[in-house]
């Protein structure tokens, strides 16, 4: 047998070509190592990870995990080498450690691979040259007549027979090595041009191992590399390939990984589509299909679906039958899912999607021991996660927080500080219950890449609080727009960064003094008002912020009327209408009655000035009416003036949009105030035909935004005509279904029920 060929009688080292993350390969590797008993094991991976290999034997290490390497001066330039229980590399590492044998990584150092700008995640698998890369398994599957490479791999490796005492544990490696040799002869590097450099380095490490162990060592690597490692090349030729490679200083550690992340092409560049299924195949030593379908039945029962043991038995029979009809040695994932759909899901893809998400892929998150090297920021984050019982999980979950509780408030501060650092472990979402400021809802999901974000944020400090404070101060100094600083001030208050507030407020005052654009000022004020509101809930001292907000509001009150009368087009008027709404809500949050009176005067000016676009005039009138600062009679007068024949139809339609737009509850107002509805109705029937066509889109937008019930009520009122009677019955006649006067007896009958409801609401 030629040197380097996998086999018991090989005169060279034992080369075990595998598929990364393949359970069949993992079992075959263990069997081959048990048979050959090498003196050392070499693994495809960055040599910088050698110092971390002893942690693989730590009881606190639970795959899936990944070896993370990143540039010391740029943590965002990083690469992962993920390993699962069913990864052949992990199996080989643990086999060697259980026997106290040397185990080492022999791939191109991360110091070189990370120095190439195009590399990044998955740098361990070359790339970056833009060439079309060959998929060896796809070519072999197509040659064998398979359309699906996963199905071919299951048939020839995962469901491989011949596991009895007389079976040759090295046969599968010999077959794969010969197949890859044929592919390398036909396709060369197959677009994996950086692999030539990597393989040169691997051969150098193999020569060093030969000097130490002779040929009594094993190499576990991707099957694609086996022909290149067998090739007879000179040390000088390999050295020439490696001369002049760029290099950076790197740091390495272990980080938790997820099954979901294994389903993407990362790390070894060998993403798999069904990590949960592969983990099951590796763990289930016998009757894998029966055990898998039992898991499926348990999941469906948890979701309240009627699944019995008879369903499991029938699904097993159907999967076996499908495999036999297709000439497969055992049912694969395709057959089991088809059986589940037919027997347990009643032909529906909806529960099947749940199975694929929870079981075929899965949300398993690995763990690494505390002894693994981490940046100080990560250590502080881990400490806070434990003290707050906020465990990182790979599965999306919602977290409801009551900020009146100390623990929940501390969780909120931590999540807000992490977001300010760019570590989006939690994303705020709308609360399904109370909308009060004392409640928050977060969606949490820990992704492995967040370990890199933590390393990047480590430049700002050694604790989460210190790093977030330094980052906020730096962002405030670098902000160029007023809106950026106001948003930052709000985030600082939410994160409880009182030490950063002085710098942020100085930047805020400087930007506010220089900003003369009323739109920019109006855009900034709502964030400040929210900041004050949330600051009160969290007990944050925001007196300086209140002063800035009041000054900003005063400047808006002065600048807004001239800005609204400056010949605005439709788009500009729509934008300013939004700013008017925002400022109105913000001033309502500020505890300043004088400022509210000043703002009401501005709204009166806008509502009564003819040069202001109808959209803004109507909106100002509506806001005044809602606040009780505009009597109904005056409202009707303003509407009558705006809808008079002297006004352009487009401007009148804009007034209606501003006053009664669907998002403002204007439909309900019109239902209960027939006088205003009558004014709109009279104007509408008086619009000339040609002008009506022009204003119709705006009217459709206005009335189309109402709820279906409101539109139905308005239609019924218009159909009856003025006064509420059919076809224009005179005033004073009650609408159909209503009495002409209030019935005190019937009204008193519901008083007790109303009291009961109100008492329940207060509780």
GILINLIN-V487479 format. One record per residue. N is the residue number from 0. SS is DSSP state (H for helix, E for strand, L for the rest). PHI is phi as a letter, one per 20 degrees, with the letter a starting at -180 (* if undefined). PSI is psi in whole degrees, -180 to 180 (none if undefined). Layout:
n: <N;N>
ss: <SS;SS>
phi: <PHI;PHI>
psi: <PSI;PSI>
This chain:
n: <0;1;2;3;4;5;6;7;8;9;10;11;12;13;14;15;16;17;18;19;20;21;22;23;24;25;26;27;28;29;30;31;32;33;34;35;36;37;38;39;40;41;42;43;44;45;46;47;48;49;50;51;52;53;54;55;56;57;58;59;60;61;62;63;64;65;66;67;68;69;70;71;72;73;74;75;76;77;78;79;80;81;82;83;84;85;86;87;88;89;90;91;92;93;94;95;96;97;98;99;100;101;102;103;104;105;106;107;108;109;110;111;112;113;114;115;116;117;118;119;120;121;122;123;124;125;126;127;128;129;130;131;132;133;134;135;136;137;138;139;140;141;142;143;144;145;146;147;148;149;150;151;152;153;154;155;156;157;158;159;160;161;162;163;164;165;166;167;168;169;170;171;172;173;174;175;176;177;178;179;180;181;182;183;184;185;186;187;188;189;190;191;192;193;194;195;196;197;198;199;200;201;202;203;204;205;206;207;208;209;210;211;212;213;214;215;216;217;218;219;220;221;222;223;224;225;226;227;228;229;230;231;232;233;234;235;236;237;238;239;240;241;242;243;244;245;246;247;248;249;250;251;252;253;254;255;256;257;258;259;260;261;262;263;264;265;266;267;268;269;270;271;272;273;274;275;276;277;278;279;280;281;282;283;284;285;286;287;288;289;290;291;292;293;294;295;296;297;298;299;300;301;302;303;304;305;306;307;308;309;310;311;312;313;314;315;316;317;318;319;320;321;322;323;324;325;326;327;328;329;330;331;332;333;334;335;336;337;338;339;340;341;342;343;344;345;346;347;348;349;350;351;352;353;354;355;356;357;358;359;360;361;362;363;364;365;366;367;368;369;370;371;372;373;374;375;376;377;378;379;380;381;382;383;384;385;386;387;388;389;390;391;392;393;394;395;396;397;398;399;400;401;402;403;404;405;406;407;408;409;410;411;412;413;414;415;416;417;418;419;420;421;422;423;424;425;426;427;428;429;430;431;432;433;434;435;436;437;438;439;440;441;442;443;444;445;446;447;448;449;450;451;452;453;454;455;456;457;458;459;460;461;462;463;464;465;466;467;468;469;470;471;472;473;474;475;476;477;478;479;480;481;482;483;484;485;486;487;488;489;490;491;492;493;494;495;496;497;498;499;500;501;502;503;504;505;506;507;508;509;510;511;512;513;514;515;516;517;518;519;520;521;522;523;524;525;526;527;528;529;530;531;532;533;534;535;536;537;538;539;540;541;542;543;544;545;546;547;548;549;550;551;552;553;554;555;556;557;558;559;560;561;562;563;564;565;566;567;568;569;570;571;572;573;574;575;576;577;578;579;580;581;582;583;584;585;586;587;588;589;590;591;592;593;594;595;596;597;598;599;600;601;602;603;604;605;606;607;608;609;610;611;612;613;614;615;616;617;618;619;620;621;622;623;624;625;626;627;628;629;630;631;632;633;634;635;636;637;638;639;640;641;642;643;644;645;646;647;648;649;650;651;652;653;654;655;656;657;658;659;660;661;662;663;664;665;666;667;668;669;670;671;672;673;674;675;676;677;678;679;680;681;682;683;684;685;686;687;688;689;690;691;692;693;694;695;696;697;698;699;700;701;702;703;704;705;706;707;708;709;710;711;712;713;714;715;716;717;718;719;720;721;722;723;724;725;726;727;728;729;730;731;732;733;734;735;736;737;738;739;740;741;742;743;744;745;746;747;748;749;750;751;752;753;754;755;756;757;758;759;760;761;762>
ss: <L;L;L;L;L;L;L;L;L;L;L;L;L;E;E;E;E;E;L;L;L;L;H;H;H;H;H;H;H;H;H;H;H;H;H;H;L;L;L;E;E;E;E;E;E;E;H;H;H;H;H;H;H;H;H;H;H;L;L;L;L;E;L;L;E;E;E;E;E;E;E;L;L;E;E;E;E;E;E;E;E;E;E;L;L;L;L;H;H;H;H;H;H;H;H;H;H;H;L;L;L;E;E;E;E;E;E;L;L;H;H;H;H;L;L;L;L;L;L;L;L;L;H;H;H;L;L;L;L;L;L;L;L;L;L;H;H;H;H;H;H;H;H;L;L;L;L;L;H;H;H;H;H;H;H;H;H;H;L;L;L;L;L;L;L;L;L;L;L;L;H;H;H;H;H;H;H;H;H;H;H;H;H;H;H;H;H;L;L;L;L;L;L;H;H;H;H;H;H;H;H;H;H;H;H;H;H;H;H;H;H;H;H;L;L;L;E;E;E;E;E;E;H;H;H;H;H;H;H;H;L;L;L;L;H;H;H;H;H;H;H;H;L;L;L;L;L;L;L;E;E;E;E;E;E;E;L;E;H;H;H;H;L;L;L;L;L;L;L;L;L;L;L;L;H;H;H;H;H;H;H;H;H;L;L;L;L;H;H;H;H;H;H;H;H;H;H;H;H;H;H;H;L;L;L;L;L;L;H;H;H;H;H;H;H;H;H;H;H;H;H;H;H;H;H;L;L;L;L;L;L;L;H;H;H;H;H;H;H;H;H;H;H;L;L;L;L;L;H;H;H;H;H;H;H;H;H;H;H;H;H;L;L;L;E;L;E;L;L;L;L;L;L;L;L;H;H;H;H;H;H;H;H;H;H;H;H;L;L;L;L;L;L;L;L;L;E;E;E;E;E;E;L;L;L;H;H;H;H;H;H;H;H;H;H;H;H;H;H;H;L;L;L;L;L;E;E;E;E;L;L;L;L;L;L;L;L;L;E;E;E;E;E;E;L;L;L;L;L;H;H;H;H;H;H;H;H;H;H;H;L;L;L;H;H;H;H;H;H;H;H;H;H;H;H;H;H;H;L;L;L;H;H;H;H;H;H;H;H;H;H;H;H;H;L;L;L;H;H;H;H;H;H;H;H;H;H;H;H;H;H;H;H;H;L;L;L;H;H;H;H;H;H;H;H;H;H;H;H;H;H;H;H;H;H;H;H;H;L;L;L;L;H;H;H;H;H;H;H;H;H;H;H;H;H;H;H;H;H;H;H;H;H;H;L;L;L;L;L;H;H;H;H;H;H;H;H;H;H;H;H;H;H;H;H;H;H;H;H;L;L;L;H;H;H;H;H;H;H;H;H;H;H;H;H;H;H;H;L;L;L;L;L;H;H;H;H;H;H;H;H;H;H;H;H;H;L;L;L;L;L;H;H;H;H;H;H;H;H;H;H;H;L;L;L;L;L;L;H;H;H;H;H;H;H;H;H;H;H;H;L;H;H;H;L;H;H;H;H;H;H;H;L;H;H;H;H;H;H;H;H;H;H;H;H;H;L;L;H;H;H;H;H;H;H;H;H;H;H;H;H;H;H;H;L;L;L;H;H;H;H;H;H;H;H;H;H;H;H;H;L;H;H;H;L;L;L;L;L;L;L;L;L;L;L;L;L;L;L;L;L;L;L;H;H;H;H;H;L;L;H;H;H;H;H;H;H;H;H;H;H;H;L>
phi: <*;f;g;n;f;f;r;f;e;f;e;d;f;e;d;d;e;c;d;g;m;d;f;f;f;f;f;f;f;f;f;f;f;f;f;e;l;f;e;b;c;d;c;f;r;f;f;f;e;g;f;e;f;g;f;f;e;f;g;e;e;c;f;f;c;b;e;d;c;b;f;f;e;b;g;f;e;b;b;d;c;f;c;d;g;e;e;g;f;f;f;f;f;f;f;f;f;f;d;l;d;f;c;b;e;c;f;g;g;f;g;e;f;f;f;e;g;f;f;r;f;n;f;f;d;m;o;n;e;m;f;f;e;f;e;g;f;f;f;f;f;f;f;e;n;d;e;d;f;f;f;f;f;f;f;e;c;f;d;f;e;m;e;f;f;e;f;e;f;e;f;f;f;f;f;f;f;f;f;f;f;f;f;f;f;e;d;m;f;m;n;e;f;f;f;f;f;f;f;f;f;f;f;f;f;f;f;f;f;f;f;e;c;m;e;e;c;d;c;d;b;f;g;f;e;g;g;f;f;f;g;e;c;e;f;f;f;f;f;f;f;e;f;n;f;f;b;c;f;c;c;c;a;e;c;f;c;c;f;f;f;f;f;d;f;b;m;f;m;c;g;d;e;b;f;f;f;f;f;f;g;f;e;e;f;b;l;f;f;f;f;f;f;f;f;f;f;f;f;f;f;f;e;m;e;e;c;d;g;f;f;f;f;f;f;f;f;f;f;f;f;f;f;f;f;e;m;e;f;b;f;d;f;f;f;f;f;f;f;f;f;f;e;e;d;l;n;e;e;f;f;f;f;f;f;f;f;e;d;f;e;n;c;f;d;f;c;c;f;f;f;f;f;b;f;g;f;f;f;f;f;f;f;f;g;f;f;e;l;d;f;f;c;f;e;g;b;e;c;e;d;d;f;f;e;f;f;f;f;f;f;f;f;f;f;f;f;f;f;f;e;n;d;e;f;d;c;f;c;f;f;e;d;f;d;f;f;e;c;c;c;c;d;d;a;e;d;g;f;f;f;f;f;f;f;f;f;f;f;e;r;e;c;f;f;f;f;f;f;f;f;f;f;f;f;f;f;e;f;d;c;f;f;f;f;f;f;f;f;f;f;f;f;f;e;m;e;f;f;e;g;g;f;f;f;f;f;f;f;f;f;f;f;e;e;d;e;f;f;f;f;f;f;e;f;g;f;f;f;f;f;f;f;f;f;f;f;e;m;e;f;c;f;f;f;f;f;f;f;f;f;f;f;f;f;f;f;f;e;f;g;f;f;f;d;e;m;f;e;f;f;f;f;f;f;f;g;f;f;f;f;f;f;f;f;f;f;f;e;f;e;b;f;g;f;f;f;f;f;f;f;f;f;f;f;f;f;d;e;f;f;e;g;g;g;f;f;f;f;f;f;f;f;f;f;f;e;m;d;c;f;g;f;f;f;f;f;f;f;f;f;f;d;f;g;f;e;f;g;f;f;f;f;f;f;f;f;f;e;c;g;g;f;d;m;f;f;f;f;f;f;e;c;f;f;f;f;f;f;f;f;f;f;f;f;e;f;g;g;f;f;f;f;f;e;g;g;f;f;f;f;f;e;f;f;f;f;g;f;f;f;f;f;f;f;f;f;f;f;f;n;g;n;n;e;f;l;n;f;f;f;n;e;f;f;g;n;c;f;f;c;f;e;f;f;f;f;f;f;d;f;f;f;f;g;f;f;f;f;f;f;f;f>
psi: <137;153;139;-9;136;127;163;-33;17;140;-11;-170;163;113;117;99;127;170;124;137;35;117;-35;-42;-39;-45;-40;-36;-46;-42;-42;-41;-38;-36;-42;-30;64;163;-15;159;129;135;141;116;166;133;-21;-18;-4;-40;-19;-8;-36;-25;-19;-25;-3;136;-23;-4;120;109;158;138;172;143;120;128;134;154;134;-36;-1;80;-21;-18;97;163;149;144;89;148;135;172;-36;14;131;-35;-43;-41;-43;-40;-49;-35;-45;-41;-35;-22;10;40;151;138;133;155;144;7;174;132;145;-25;-31;-46;-34;-14;-16;123;-35;-16;167;-133;131;16;-22;-10;31;-159;-180;-5;-4;0;157;124;136;138;101;-42;-37;-39;-45;-41;-44;-39;-35;0;16;140;-27;115;-35;-41;-40;-43;-40;-43;-40;-19;-58;-37;26;131;-168;42;14;-178;-32;-4;144;113;-13;-4;-42;-35;-36;-44;-46;-39;-43;-41;-44;-34;-42;-40;-42;-35;-37;-36;-3;-129;-11;30;-5;62;-31;-17;-28;-40;-44;-43;-32;-41;-40;-41;-35;-43;-33;-38;-40;-39;-36;-38;-27;-38;4;-139;11;53;161;149;124;115;173;139;-28;-30;-14;-48;-38;-34;-23;-27;144;107;162;153;-34;-40;-41;-39;-36;-37;-29;-9;134;10;138;158;142;160;132;159;146;155;172;141;152;147;174;156;-39;-37;-29;-24;-2;158;92;178;-107;4;25;54;141;155;-18;66;-35;-41;-43;-39;-37;-44;-36;-37;-31;105;-21;155;56;-37;-45;-43;-38;-48;-28;-40;-44;-44;-40;-41;-45;-36;-35;-27;17;32;145;98;125;170;-31;-36;-42;-45;-44;-37;-38;-44;-44;-42;-43;-41;-44;-42;-42;-41;-30;4;29;146;-34;156;134;-170;-38;-47;-40;-39;-38;-39;-40;-44;-44;-41;-44;-22;5;35;4;141;-11;-54;-28;-36;-37;-43;-44;-37;-45;-35;-46;-42;-66;164;32;131;125;176;148;151;160;-23;-11;135;135;162;153;-33;-42;-37;-41;-39;-44;-40;-44;-37;-40;-43;-32;-1;47;81;131;133;147;-21;138;134;153;142;117;128;136;107;-7;-13;137;-44;-44;-38;-39;-38;-42;-45;-43;-47;-39;-39;-40;-40;-38;-29;1;16;91;61;-40;142;124;140;168;136;138;-19;-116;145;12;160;-9;3;144;147;132;148;117;139;118;118;144;-32;-19;-23;-35;-41;-38;-43;-40;-42;-12;-18;-18;-17;173;-9;160;-43;-48;-41;-42;-38;-48;-40;-41;-42;-41;-40;-38;-41;-31;-4;142;-14;151;-40;-35;-42;-39;-41;-38;-40;-42;-43;-35;-40;-41;-34;-1;36;70;-30;-25;-18;-42;-45;-40;-40;-36;-45;-36;-45;-40;-45;-39;-35;-29;-18;120;-2;118;-33;-41;-40;-44;-33;-29;-31;-44;-39;-38;-43;-42;-38;-43;-41;-48;-31;-38;-41;-38;2;26;138;112;34;-42;-36;-36;-38;-44;-42;-42;-42;-39;-42;-39;-43;-36;-42;-35;-41;-19;-48;-47;-37;-33;-16;20;39;53;144;-179;-43;-43;-38;-40;-41;-44;-34;-42;-38;-37;-44;-45;-44;-40;-46;-38;-44;-32;-26;-23;137;72;98;-36;-41;-36;-41;-41;-41;-37;-37;-38;-42;-39;-40;-46;-41;-29;3;120;-28;-10;136;145;-34;-44;-38;-46;-39;-41;-43;-41;-42;-40;-41;-45;-32;-1;18;1;113;152;-36;-42;-35;-45;-38;-45;-39;-43;-42;-41;-25;14;160;-20;-19;144;139;-39;-40;-39;-42;-37;-39;-43;-42;-44;-37;-40;28;149;-33;-10;5;20;-29;-43;-38;-43;-33;-38;-8;90;-20;-46;-40;-39;-39;-44;-40;-45;-42;-40;-42;-14;-8;129;155;-46;-40;-32;-39;-35;-38;-7;-44;-40;-40;-39;-40;-39;-56;-23;-19;-8;154;158;-41;-38;-43;-39;-42;-42;-42;-39;-40;-42;-37;-40;-29;179;142;-12;-8;168;130;42;40;149;166;150;-13;128;149;158;130;-3;147;164;-24;162;136;104;-36;-47;-34;-41;-22;-22;1;-46;-40;-40;-43;-42;-43;-44;-38;-41;-38;-38;-35;none>
